[in-house]
Amino acid sequence: MALSAEEKVQVVNNLITQAPPGEFIDVFNDLRVLLNDDDLMREQIAISIVKYNLESFTPVSIPGHGQVLVTRHGDLGQGRFLDPSRNISFKFDHLLKEATDPQLHNVDSKAEPWRAAMETALKWYIAQHFSTGICTMYEKTIHNQQIIIGCMEAHQYNPSNFCNGSWKAEWKFTVSSPITQLTGIVKVQGHYFEDASVHMSTVKEVEETLYLTDPVQGAKEFVSIVERAEAELHKTLMEDYASLSDTALKALRRALPITRTKLDWDKMSSYKVIPAPSN
């Protein structure tokens, strides 16, 4: 039975928002061919593309300024986003993932010392633990409270080896000296696609007490909590991966010899082949 236009849109939207890290364009192009209706794609799928980019904490380079994350916290409307550390706004093309038209955008913030200190500390942490990765720290006033929101994203795309992965985190707290609550959500995704398609996705929620006597001390405490929480998650993931390698993943590919080592094919020509005994 043929699908209606509304049903096609729903199916495509679901698949787009579930695209593995680093493979959005591949998924989009495949769906475009399958759907064979560019008008429908342009008119109805745009919302899903925006949602995917915002939830993915999409990194983008602003011409002449550097990198920033595109997130819902920096959405200024009309297709423009905020880079709070440089006090500029820019226009973002969600399909091409390009930033253009940077403009000065002053933000009158009483919590800027806290935002700047937390961002500096989080950048240091990322440099210590990730080969690639960036962060953007926001300050927002909600119900007369100063809220600090930190977003970070790191990824490694290696399609030649059939694997892509990303690590994202969002941290949030109210500036309320001397004690406040820090909440965090860490999301890890992986996709392995050699001779099979294996997806891994995990989410860790964190809630800790954060002491804020001053911005510098608070930033040190903040990074300490982030480091501890993410180290625990990384340890758990590695243990789970080791377990899967010996169970479920082993069934997906040909098992290694009982020695658990690969054959040295360069030496195969020197091996003696013993003929089977005749009956």
Salt bridges, closest charged atoms under 4 A:
GLU23 OE2 - HIS191 ND1 2.71
ASP38 OD2 - ARG32 NH2 2.82
ASP39 OD1 - ARG42 NH2 2.60
ASP83 OD2 - ARG86 NH1 2.54
ASP101 OD2 - ARG80 NH1 2.91
GLU112 OE1 - ARG115 NE 2.95
GLU119 OE1 - ARG115 NH1 3.36
GLU119 OE1 - LYS123 NZ 3.98
GLU153 OE2 - HIS155 ND1 2.88
GLU170 OE2 - ARG72 NH2 3.79
GLU170 OE1 - HIS73 NE2 3.08
GLU194 OE1 - ARG253 NH1 3.60
GLU227 OE2 - HIS129 NE2 2.72
ASP246 OD1 - ARG260 NH2 3.19
